[in-house]
Amino acid sequence: MIAVLIVTVLVNGSLVATSLPAQLVDGTVAAPVDPFVRLIARRITADDARGRLTFERDGRCLTVVLGSRSARTRSSTEPLPIAPYVRDGRVIIPLAATARALGAAVRYDAAAKRIEIVLPPLASLSTVAPVASWAPPSGPLATFTPEPTPAPRATLTGVPRPRRTPILLEDDS
């Protein structure tokens, strides 16, 4: 009989509870994508035909393939401690490796059988560095002087306008 060790998972201090818990497999915490990785990644895309999953968070990206012990980041190929697989109809991935690839800090307490994942705050638009900067031109600055507002003119309303079509006079000579 194989002993299955259930592992407690905390993400940013909150306990993650699910019907299919994280387990210790060959010394690695293996967890289903849903709900564990959904809490870590901001975007998950799946290519079911190839068995490929891509996880993204704040410009970081990790692509895993079912049955493969290597994963692809934006810049390199990284080894995985176990290959992603399907258990009870759900995709199971190495949780710590996935969290680290997406920028999280991971701490495992073997005595307590607990893994703690701390996510960095999401980048906001106010913290993103500008692509280009602007500075006023050197030298004297042009000034704006508004033109004086013209005085209002009196207008007649309700008075018929004079006729503008020429009147032809007949010559009797």
C-alpha positions in Angstrom: 0.0 0.0 0.0 1.3 3.4 -1.0 1.1 6.1 1.7 -0.3 9.4 0.3 0.8 12.5 2.1 -1.6 15.4 2.0 0.1 18.8 2.0 -1.5 22.0 3.4 -1.1 24.9 1.0 -1.2 28.6 2.0 -1.3 31.3 -0.6 -0.5 34.8 0.8 -1.4 33.4 4.2 -4.8 32.0 3.2 -5.5 28.3 3.4 -6.5 26.7 0.0 -9.2 24.1 0.4 -10.3 21.8 -2.4 -11.8 18.4 -3.0 -8.5 17.2 -4.6 -5.8 18.3 -2.2 -2.1 18.8 -2.9 0.0 15.7 -2.3 3.7 14.9 -1.9 4.8 12.9 -5.0 8.5 11.8 -5.1 9.4 14.6 -2.7 7.6 17.2 -4.7 4.3 19.0 -3.9 1.9 18.1 -6.8 -1.3 20.1 -7.0 -4.2 20.5 -9.4 -4.2 23.6 -11.6 -7.6 24.5 -10.3 -7.8 26.0 -7.7 -4.1 26.2 -6.7 -2.5 27.7 -9.9 -5.6 29.8 -10.6 -4.7 31.7 -7.4 -1.1 32.3 -8.6 -1.4 32.9 -12.3 -3.4 35.8 -13.7 -4.0 34.0 -17.0 -4.1 30.3 -18.0 -4.4 29.1 -21.6 -4.7 25.5 -22.6 -3.9 23.7 -25.9 -5.8 20.5 -25.3 -4.6 18.9 -28.6 -1.0 19.1 -27.5 -1.5 18.8 -23.7 0.1 22.2 -23.2 -0.7 24.7 -20.5 0.6 28.2 -20.3 0.5 30.2 -17.0 1.1 34.0 -17.0 1.6 36.6 -14.3 3.0 40.2 -14.6 5.0 39.5 -17.7 6.3 36.1 -16.5 5.3 33.0 -18.4 5.6 29.3 -17.9 4.5 26.6 -20.4 4.3 23.0 -19.4 3.4 19.9 -21.4 1.7 16.8 -20.0 4.2 14.0 -19.5 7.3 16.3 -20.0 9.8 17.1 -17.3 10.9 20.3 -19.0 9.0 23.7 -19.0 9.5 26.7 -21.1 9.8 30.3 -19.8 10.0 33.4 -22.0 13.8 33.1 -22.1 14.8 29.5 -21.3 13.9 25.9 -20.8 13.7 24.8 -17.1 13.6 21.2 -15.7 10.6 20.2 -13.6 10.9 17.9 -10.6 8.0 15.8 -11.9 6.1 15.8 -15.2 2.6 17.2 -15.2 -0.1 14.5 -15.4 -3.8 14.0 -15.2 -5.4 12.6 -12.0 -9.2 12.2 -11.6 -9.7 14.2 -14.7 -7.6 17.2 -13.4 -4.2 18.3 -14.5 -1.6 18.0 -11.7 1.6 20.1 -11.8 4.6 20.7 -9.6 3.3 23.5 -7.4 6.5 25.1 -6.1 8.3 25.1 -9.5 5.3 26.8 -11.1 4.9 29.4 -8.3 8.6 30.3 -8.5 8.6 30.6 -12.3 5.7 33.1 -11.9 7.7 35.2 -9.3 6.3 33.9 -6.0 8.4 33.1 -3.0 7.9 29.5 -1.8 8.7 27.9 1.6 8.1 24.3 2.4 7.9 23.0 6.0 8.4 19.3 5.9 7.6 18.7 9.6 4.2 20.4 9.2 3.6 19.1 5.7 2.8 22.7 4.6 3.9 24.8 1.6 3.6 28.6 1.9 3.4 30.7 -1.3 3.8 34.4 -1.1 2.9 36.3 -4.3 4.4 39.7 -5.1 1.9 42.5 -5.6 0.6 42.8 -9.1 2.1 45.6 -11.1 -0.2 48.6 -11.4 -0.2 51.2 -14.1 1.1 53.8 -11.6 4.3 51.7 -10.9 5.1 51.0 -14.5 8.1 53.0 -15.8 7.3 55.3 -18.7 8.6 54.4 -22.1 9.5 58.0 -22.9 9.8 61.1 -20.8 9.0 64.7 -21.7 10.8 67.9 -20.6 10.0 71.4 -21.6 12.2 73.0 -24.2 15.1 75.1 -22.9 15.1 78.8 -23.4 12.3 81.3 -23.1 8.9 79.8 -23.1 6.2 81.1 -25.4 3.5 82.9 -23.6 -0.2 82.9 -24.5 -2.0 86.3 -24.6 -5.7 85.9 -25.3 -7.2 88.3 -27.8 -9.7 90.7 -26.4 -13.3 89.5 -26.6 -15.2 91.5 -29.2 -18.1 93.6 -27.9 -21.5 92.1 -28.6 -23.4 93.7 -31.5 -27.0 94.5 -31.3 -29.1 92.3 -33.7 -32.7 92.8 -34.7 -34.9 89.9 -34.4 -38.4 89.5 -35.8 -37.9 92.3 -38.4 -38.1 91.3 -42.0 -34.9 91.7 -44.0 -34.9 94.0 -47.0 -35.5 92.3 -50.4 -32.3 91.5 -52.1 -33.5 90.4 -55.5 -33.2 93.1 -58.2 -36.3 94.8 -59.4 -36.4 95.1 -63.1 -38.0 98.2 -64.5 -39.6 98.2 -67.9 -38.6 101.0 -70.3 -41.6 102.6 -72.1 -39.8 104.4 -74.9 
